[in-house]
Amino acid sequence: MRKAKKQREPDWLDRILDELQARKEQGESPSLVYLLEALLNELMKRERKRFLEQHPQEKANGFYRRSLRLTMGELKLSVPRVRYGHTFRPSILPPPWKRADRDYEELLIAMLANGYSRAQMERALKSLGLPFSQEALQDALSLIQEKLSFYKTQPLKGDWFCVLIDGYRAKLRTEDGKLKEITLFVAVGIDLEGIKEILGFWIFPGKETKKAWAEVFQDLVNRGVKRVLVFVTDDFPGVEELIGKLFPFADHQLCLLHLQRNLRRNLSDEAYREAAKLLRKIKGADDKEEGERLFVLLCEAVEEEREEWARELSAKAERYPAFLEYPEEVRRHIYTTNPVESVNAGIELMRLELGGYFPSQQALEVNLFIQVVNLQDRWWRRPVPTVRAKSYELLQIFALKYELAEDHETVHNF
């Protein structure tokens, strides 16, 4: 009979999560440097624990501080000691006389991301003279997985200027060795002060579906998102209905970049040139009224070659120029899903480096999490200047859209 695996007490994880939450409440974002510090400190403590189990005559003797300088920043490490001299030194540390190089950094990232195979990681460790155990590699992966679980369920702010959501299709190798198609959704929020934040990512089997979109929106609601000025998405059937039900006061902007790609794909060169010229004019229109007039002309240009599609576009004539109801300075941030596209570009590069597909869902999620932490670290340090400059005006629009509308709804209910 198989012995039940003893559940590990996650008090070390609680400490890390408490620190993460405290930093977030102070306006910081957990950087990759912080994740690596937490990873290395925990691995070194666990290695000492195993060493003491094998050498009962030894005793733990506290920690000493060491700085480890990497290109991404300086790690402040707490290196565990034992009582008797130099009988123990954590094997994950580079030799004291050797400076940490790019190979060492890539090894740490690979351990976090699990993008390398076990054999590749072992070869990398050997080439660096770091004899590291399978147990320690699994510890590294377990640590980052638990931090990932925290990230995916952490509460979100209630109020946002805009939320941009897009899907990315890829292939994933299943446990039985087969490749299956998946859709990965990423949501990026920009708050009313101009701070960008990756709100989450979700992986679904198969192609994009309304059910998957519904789960994404519901998860955002469950984690605290309440009031949004504008959602930016592609034109997927059923999304408008979902936004109308869950966020009835929000505007819905359909992505102009997706529209441009569809125009390029479905029209002749001559018709596309005319449609693209009108699309550029819509982006620079003075107001929504002018944008809607130009969009009618765009639909007429499409109608000459794709009559049915032109009718479908005409039915959404209010959604494509919705961005024109906002200050001119912030419009370029909300007429496409570009912030999500930048995340997707990183995912695509990751996919190519891994051989054209993701080796497992775990590898995909952990790689994504590291990318999220890297991006978030940059975004939190530098708000979107034009959005921050117009924050007072956006707050006024927000008050008109929500506070007055909610007051009216309360009176109506009485």
PERA-V944088 format. One record per pair of residues at least 4 apart in sequence whose C-alpha atoms are under 6 Angstrom apart, sorted by the first residue. I is the first residue (numbers start at 1). GAP is how many residues later the second one is. D is the distance in whole Angstrom. If there is no record, write none. Layout:
# PERA-V944088
i=I gap=GAP d=D
i=I gap=GAP d=D
This chain:
# PERA-V944088
i=14 gap=4 d=6
i=23 gap=5 d=5
i=24 gap=4 d=5
i=24 gap=5 d=6
i=29 gap=348 d=6
i=31 gap=342 d=6
i=31 gap=346 d=5
i=32 gap=341 d=6
i=32 gap=342 d=6
i=37 gap=4 d=6
i=37 gap=38 d=6
i=44 gap=46 d=6
i=52 gap=4 d=6
i=59 gap=23 d=6
i=59 gap=24 d=5
i=60 gap=22 d=4
i=60 gap=23 d=6
i=61 gap=20 d=5
i=61 gap=21 d=5
i=61 gap=22 d=5
i=62 gap=18 d=6
i=62 gap=19 d=6
i=63 gap=15 d=6
i=63 gap=16 d=5
i=63 gap=17 d=4
i=63 gap=18 d=5
i=64 gap=14 d=6
i=64 gap=15 d=5
i=65 gap=12 d=6
i=65 gap=13 d=5
i=66 gap=11 d=5
i=67 gap=8 d=6
i=67 gap=9 d=5
i=67 gap=10 d=6
i=68 gap=6 d=6
i=68 gap=7 d=5
i=69 gap=5 d=4
i=70 gap=4 d=6
i=91 gap=39 d=6
i=100 gap=4 d=6
i=106 gap=4 d=6
i=109 gap=4 d=6
i=110 gap=4 d=5
i=110 gap=5 d=6
i=110 gap=6 d=6
i=112 gap=29 d=6
i=113 gap=253 d=5
i=113 gap=254 d=5
i=114 gap=249 d=5
i=115 gap=248 d=6
i=116 gap=4 d=6
i=125 gap=5 d=5
i=126 gap=4 d=6
i=150 gap=4 d=6
i=155 gap=68 d=5
i=155 gap=69 d=6
i=156 gap=67 d=6
i=156 gap=68 d=5
i=157 gap=68 d=6
i=158 gap=66 d=5
i=158 gap=67 d=4
i=158 gap=68 d=5
i=159 gap=68 d=5
i=159 gap=69 d=6
i=160 gap=31 d=4
i=160 gap=32 d=6
i=160 gap=68 d=5
i=161 gap=29 d=6
i=161 gap=30 d=5
i=161 gap=31 d=5
i=161 gap=67 d=6
i=161 gap=68 d=5
i=162 gap=27 d=6
i=162 gap=28 d=5
i=162 gap=66 d=6
i=162 gap=67 d=6
i=162 gap=68 d=5
i=162 gap=69 d=6
i=163 gap=25 d=6
i=163 gap=26 d=4
i=163 gap=68 d=5
i=164 gap=23 d=6
i=164 gap=24 d=5
i=164 gap=67 d=6
i=164 gap=68 d=5
i=164 gap=173 d=6
i=165 gap=21 d=6
i=165 gap=22 d=4
i=165 gap=68 d=5
i=166 gap=19 d=6
i=166 gap=20 d=6
i=167 gap=17 d=5
i=167 gap=18 d=4
i=168 gap=15 d=6
i=168 gap=16 d=5
i=169 gap=13 d=6
i=169 gap=14 d=5
i=170 gap=11 d=6
i=170 gap=12 d=5
i=171 gap=9 d=5
i=171 gap=10 d=5
i=171 gap=11 d=6
i=171 gap=186 d=5
i=172 gap=7 d=5
i=172 gap=8 d=5
i=172 gap=185 d=6
i=172 gap=186 d=5
i=173 gap=4 d=6
i=173 gap=5 d=5
i=173 gap=6 d=4
i=173 gap=186 d=5
i=173 gap=187 d=6
i=174 gap=4 d=5
i=181 gap=25 d=5
i=182 gap=22 d=6
i=182 gap=23 d=4
i=182 gap=24 d=5
i=183 gap=20 d=6
i=183 gap=21 d=5
i=183 gap=24 d=6
i=184 gap=18 d=6
i=184 gap=19 d=5
i=185 gap=16 d=5
i=185 gap=17 d=5
i=186 gap=15 d=4
i=187 gap=11 d=6
i=187 gap=12 d=5
i=187 gap=13 d=6
i=188 gap=9 d=6
i=188 gap=10 d=4
i=188 gap=11 d=6
i=189 gap=7 d=6
i=189 gap=8 d=5
i=190 gap=4 d=6
i=190 gap=5 d=5
i=190 gap=6 d=4
i=191 gap=4 d=5
i=192 gap=199 d=6
i=193 gap=195 d=5
i=193 gap=198 d=6
i=194 gap=189 d=5
i=194 gap=190 d=5
i=194 gap=193 d=5
i=194 gap=194 d=5
i=195 gap=188 d=5
i=196 gap=183 d=6
i=220 gap=5 d=6
i=221 gap=4 d=5
i=228 gap=22 d=6
i=229 gap=21 d=5
i=230 gap=20 d=5
i=230 gap=21 d=4
i=230 gap=22 d=6
i=231 gap=21 d=5
i=232 gap=21 d=5
i=232 gap=22 d=6
i=233 gap=21 d=5
i=233 gap=22 d=6
i=234 gap=20 d=5
i=234 gap=21 d=5
i=243 gap=4 d=5
i=244 gap=4 d=5
i=253 gap=66 d=5
i=253 gap=67 d=6
i=253 gap=69 d=5
i=254 gap=65 d=6
i=254 gap=66 d=5
i=255 gap=80 d=6
i=255 gap=81 d=4
i=256 gap=79 d=6
i=256 gap=80 d=5
i=257 gap=79 d=6
i=262 gap=4 d=6
i=263 gap=4 d=6
i=264 gap=8 d=6
i=267 gap=4 d=6
i=267 gap=5 d=5
i=268 gap=4 d=6
i=272 gap=4 d=6
i=275 gap=23 d=6
i=281 gap=4 d=6
i=282 gap=9 d=5
i=285 gap=6 d=6
i=287 gap=37 d=5
i=288 gap=33 d=6
i=288 gap=36 d=5
i=288 gap=37 d=6
i=291 gap=30 d=6
i=299 gap=11 d=5
i=302 gap=4 d=6
i=302 gap=8 d=6
i=303 gap=4 d=4
i=303 gap=7 d=5
i=323 gap=8 d=6
i=323 gap=12 d=6
i=329 gap=57 d=6
i=330 gap=56 d=6
i=330 gap=57 d=6
i=351 gap=5 d=5
i=351 gap=6 d=5
i=352 gap=4 d=5
i=372 gap=4 d=6
i=376 gap=4 d=6
i=387 gap=4 d=6
i=398 gap=4 d=6
i=399 gap=4 d=5
i=400 gap=4 d=5
i=401 gap=4 d=6
i=402 gap=4 d=6
